[in-house]
Structure formats: C-alpha cells, structure tokens
Amino acid sequence: MKKMVVILIAIILALFVIGIVKDQIIKGIVTVAASKIAGAPVHIEGFSLGVLSRTVRISGFKIYNPEGFSKSILIDLSKINVSYDPGALLKKKLHLVSAEIEIREMSLEKNKEGKMNVDALKVAKQGEKKEQKPAEQMPMQIDVFKLGIGKIIVKDYRSGKEPVISAYEINIHKTYKNITSVQQLAALIMTEPMKAAGIQGAKIYGVAALAGAAILPVGIAAAFAGKDSVQQEFASGFDDVYAAALAVLQKKGKITAEDKSNGIIKAEINSAGVGLKINKKSANKTEVVASAREFLFPKPEIAGGVLYEISEKFKTKK
C-alpha cells in the first residue's frame, strides 16, 4: 500500500513537471510568433494551456515599441483568456469559441518627426507592398471577442526632449462577433482604444478598415463629456506626494500659485490652466485631484497626464 502511494505521488509530480515544461515551450513559441506578427518585441509573464478544460490563459502580455521609438511598453495586456475548439486544430483551423482581452494600459508615442509608434508596427504596414504575396496563415475564427480598455497614455516628443503627456481613463468593455483573421484581431486591439479616446490621424486606421475591423467611427469618448477633473490615490505620505507633484508641474510648465498648508498647486502647462488638490487620507495614503482647462474647455486628458507623471516618479523610487 505504501509503495502504491509513492508511485501515485511520483506520477502526479511527473505530470505536474510535464505540464510546466509544456507551458514554457508553448509560451516561447507564442512569444516568437507574436513578435513576428507585431514587428516589435513581445514579453509574456504567465502562460497556461488547459487540455481538458480547452482553455488558454495568458497574463502579463506586453508589446514593446518598434524601432525608432523609446524602449518602453506600447501595450500592456493584463489578461488574455481563450476557449478553443480542439477538433478544429485537426482540420488545420484555429477556432476560438470565445476570447477575452483586458488592456491595462496603452502608451502611444509621436516621435520628433511626428510618426506614431502604432504605425510602425508590422500590422500597420499590411498592404504597403501589395505586390508581395502574403504569407500563408492558418484560417482563424473567433465566435465572441470581448475587449476591455483601461488607460491610454499619449507622449508627444515633437516639441523637444521632454514629451507632452496626456492620459485618458477609458475603462469600457466592448463585445465583437465573428473575427476572421489575425490582422483583424490585432487592428481591433490597437485601434479601438484610440477611437475611444478620440485620437485621429493614425495610419493604422486604414489598415483596420482593410482588415474589416473599422467597426466604430472615430469620436470623443462619452466618458469625458463635461468631465473636468481626474483623481488618483497614492500609497505615500502627503509630503512626498506634494513634493513629487510640485516637481512635475515645475518641469512641465509654470507655477502660478502654491499653498502647501491646503494642498493646492496651480500651474500653466501648454496654455492650459492646471490645478491640483492634494488631500492626506492617512499616514501612507494621499489623494490627488487634478483638473485642467484650456480656453474655458475641460481638458481631463492633460490632468490625467499630470497624474501619470506623478505616478512615474514613485515607480522610479522602487
């Protein structure tokens, strides 16, 4: 009996090790394939293939900027969950019953020449050389695709070494049906967050239209209508947050008013009036409410950009 228990434990451990090795091998293959499709470096933190459950779970999927831009992350997908049809694979077809992707953050960049990082991706160059025969791909079908869109950061380097930064808190979810190509899927993931933030002029929109992914017209996100301020809570003391906020506003513009006792800082950044109200919640919790207006019009994206830069200062301290 004791020997039987030992054998069972050995079998379970062996299956566990095989499962880990299997996932690591497939993760490597997926990383290489995704890098080729994007035309930019890709990193995956976690990968799990469920054979019996017919599911794939990926965490920490990050696409970095292509050449000609900073080496930071272009798009951070916090979660990818897929339910697949194994029978379709035997017919050399990728059939996903459902797919769910959560975009934690997308960082758009315009370099000094005004070119956008998403337009330098391989998927955005589809159709530039029409004479070339496209590589043969496995037929793909996604029945239901759910896309969650979190935050969008826009960094514009056209005016100098330090970028002008805007931030958009989108926080919406959309559902699509009948996705039939990798290009269509990639175009949706790249362009839908941009549409939600009202970002125009990107070449990748044309590619999305050719791929059949131009489902919604470009427009300002309804979430921003009439919104004047944004807020964020920091896991740091009041003095540290106030100092970081003051440093950001001094670097990006001109301080017009400062009252530390009441936690108020006002500044002018690129012709927009920016105001910060810093509130102490506890010894290690501080809330910052940022507002911005330009010619009397609300500019929450500028206020969000200020909060983003404040949060970046605390990241560098870790």
Secondary structure, DSSP 8 states (H G I E B T S, - for coil): -HHHHHHHHHHHHHHHHHHHHHHHHHHHHHHHHHHHHHTS-EEEEEEEEETTTTEEEEEEEEEE--TTS-SSEEEEEEEEEEEE-HHHHHTT-EEEEEEEEEEEEEEEEE-TTS-BGGGGSGGGGTTTTTTS-------EEEEEEEEEEEEEEEEE-TTSSS-EEEEEEEEEEEEEEEE--HHHHHHHHHHHHHHHTT----THHHHHHHTT---S-----GGGTT--EEEEEESS-HHHHHHHHHHHHHHHSEEEEEEGGGTEEEEEETTEEEEEEEEEEETTEEEEEEEEEETTEE-HHHHHHHHHHHHHHHHHH-
